[in-house]
Amino acid sequence: MQDPMSWAVPLYRAFGILVKVHFTFFLITIPMFLRLVYLADGAVWWFDIFMLCVGLVFMLVLLHEYGHCIAARRVGGDASEILLWPLGGLASVENPHTPKANFIVAAGGPAVNLVVCIACAVAFLAAGFSPLQALNPFSHPYQTTAYNYQDGRYYSSNYDYYYYKPGTSEPAGTRTTSDKGVVVTLPGSAEQAERAILPAWLIWAWRTCWLSWWLFLFNVLIPAYPMDGGRMLHAILWHRIDYRSATVTCCYVGYGAAAVLVGIAILTSQTALACLALFIAWNCYRTLTQETESERGAFGYDFSQGYTSLERDDPPPVRRKRKNFVRRWLDARKAKKRQQEQEQVTRDDQRMDDLLDKIAKSGKNSLTDEERRFMERVSARYRNK
């Protein structure tokens, strides 16, 4: 069976990294966009919905994955591919098998989101506005409210209303909020009121900051393996205990996080959140299964109970159950991955021999930066075996 994760469309290659989009990205995001347009019922322009929920999400998730790739290369690893799909992004990276390297690679993505937030906040402060509302993940992404330090007024997008008496920071009219939005009742006098509206570039800087901050919190504060927060927790535990115990602990923490996300998804009727919870639970189950199988020795004995299993004489034959479809697909995927890893090792060994010949002929200074990183990565892999 073909791996469903390979059903992707290549977009471009930059910095040696191939960026691909999974076909389900379009199957999920387009209907979701149309649903949001329908629910808005004309209150929000469809272009703003598209740019926020599709355009900005795509850009920020892509930058997030580039953060993982950059971090992998900074610790002596490498990155080859980024896959964007409805539940976020997946970066194919190789990094040294150490707790520190794994923590840095996992933190690289959220770090990029944090840098984007800081850059937007600096732009707001330079323009005389406060970025605090954009750092509130519960703020309305379309109303886009910001306080101006210079004139003491609140400014917003076209989807919110702030009226002031001319030349002052004194509100004009009565401001009320209901399920249908914000309503401002202006006085019936001839006095004209001034509406405080943010410039277009600040509106999108606000939304970029808000969404990037939301992605940062979402990835860091949910300790669900294999998300960034779960991987950082795994690296911290790995530093204190052994790798396997850290993996098992993080998987059970991931089960708990998935259960909480399912509850939130039911209360809020968020299908995407429920899908994310199922994805987390499935990954935790798969990881636990692999760790359990790795306990068995090369001869099929379970050494987790000591050597008593070797002392049993002629155990009764056990009829093995036929594996179901999911189990067969997982085994085929794992076998294919092992084959690809073996082929990659063979190619790396061949290239390492070529580079050693190059050093013998022309000296170490003849190596390029990429060749040096390659030799360091392969050497680290052999040291960590």
Beta strands, then each sheet from edge to edge (+ up, - down):
strand 1: 8-14
strand 2: 17-22
strand 3: 78-85
strand 4: 88-94
strand 5: 146-147
strand 6: 154-155
strand 7: 163-164
strand 8: 174-178
strand 9: 181-185
strand 10: 194-195
sheet 1: 1+ 2- 3- 4+
sheet 2: 5+ 6-
sheet 3: 7+ 10-
sheet 4: 8+ 9-
end
